């Protein structure tokens, strides 16, 4: 999918009847608005998911040191 301006579309539709041009430009205008809204919604949703995960991680308890294998402590 490619977002095309009405000017670019009019250049590509040279030689087409006016009613056909008008309908194609109307469809392009409607589709462009929807495509841009979806394109802006995706980063917003990703930000909310990231924010939600950061709050979820704050509630996790600190991991306890394992004393099962002596001499394996790195630190």
C-alpha positions as CSV (number, residue, x, y, z in Angstrom):
1,X,0.0,0.0,0.0
2,X,1.3,3.4,-0.9
3,X,-0.1,6.8,0.3
4,X,-0.5,9.0,-2.8
5,X,-1.4,12.6,-2.9
6,X,-4.3,13.8,-5.0
7,X,-1.9,15.7,-7.2
8,X,0.1,12.6,-8.0
9,X,-3.1,10.7,-8.6
10,X,-4.4,13.3,-11.0
11,X,-1.2,13.0,-13.0
12,X,-1.6,9.2,-13.2
13,X,-5.3,9.5,-14.3
14,X,-4.6,11.8,-17.2
15,X,-6.9,11.0,-20.1
16,X,-9.6,9.4,-17.9
17,X,-13.2,10.8,-17.8
18,X,-13.9,13.4,-15.2
19,X,-16.5,11.3,-13.3
20,X,-14.0,8.4,-13.0
21,X,-11.2,10.8,-11.8
22,X,-13.5,12.3,-9.2
23,X,-14.6,9.0,-7.8
24,X,-11.0,7.6,-7.7
25,X,-9.8,10.8,-5.9
26,X,-12.7,10.6,-3.4
27,X,-11.8,7.0,-2.6
28,X,-8.1,7.9,-2.3
29,X,-8.9,10.7,0.1
30,X,-11.0,8.5,2.3
31,X,-8.5,5.7,2.3
32,X,-5.5,8.0,2.9
33,X,-7.2,9.4,6.1
34,X,-7.9,5.9,7.4
35,X,-4.3,4.7,6.5
36,X,-2.7,7.6,8.3
37,X,-4.9,7.1,11.4
38,X,-3.9,3.4,11.6
39,X,-0.2,4.3,11.0
40,X,-0.4,6.7,14.0
41,X,-2.3,4.3,16.1
42,X,0.4,1.5,15.9
43,X,3.2,3.5,17.8
44,X,0.6,4.7,20.4
45,X,-0.4,1.1,21.1
46,X,3.2,0.0,21.3
47,X,3.9,2.8,23.8
48,X,0.9,1.8,26.0
49,X,2.1,-1.9,25.9
50,X,5.6,-0.8,26.9
51,X,4.3,1.4,29.7
52,X,2.1,-1.5,30.9
53,X,5.0,-3.9,30.9
54,X,7.2,-1.4,32.9
55,X,4.6,-1.2,35.6
56,X,4.2,-4.9,35.7
57,X,8.0,-5.4,36.0
58,X,8.1,-3.0,39.1
59,X,5.9,-5.5,41.1
60,X,8.1,-8.5,40.5
61,X,10.1,-9.6,43.5
62,X,13.9,-9.5,43.4
63,X,15.4,-12.8,42.4
64,X,16.9,-14.8,45.3
65,X,20.4,-16.1,45.1
66,X,20.7,-19.8,44.6
67,X,23.0,-21.6,47.0
68,X,22.6,-25.0,45.2
69,X,26.1,-25.1,43.6
70,X,28.9,-23.9,45.8
71,X,31.7,-22.0,44.0
72,X,29.6,-21.0,41.1
73,X,28.7,-17.5,42.4
74,X,29.9,-14.8,39.9
75,X,30.4,-11.7,41.7
